[in-house]
Amino acid sequence: MLFRPCQAPDYQVRYYGDYPGYVAELLAVIERCNGQLEGVRKVVESYTSFDNEILSSNNNKNKEKQLKVK
């Protein structure tokens, strides 16, 4: 597993006034999780673009070889 799931805070709202604090805690957890996912997305994109560059370079070399053979 790349990273563990984010744990949401326990819902222990007993009074109406407790709810905004719970929502703030929950939003902080969601933002942290989204930040982790954004980091993973950037790493995956960087490897994907690197792989695409290599594949493109290899395809161009193969085309050059084909042109020389004909």
Secondary structure, DSSP 8 states (H G I E B T S, - for coil): --S-----------SGGGHHHHHHHHHHHHHHHHHHHHHHHHHHHHHHHHHHHHHHHHHHHHHHHHHHH-
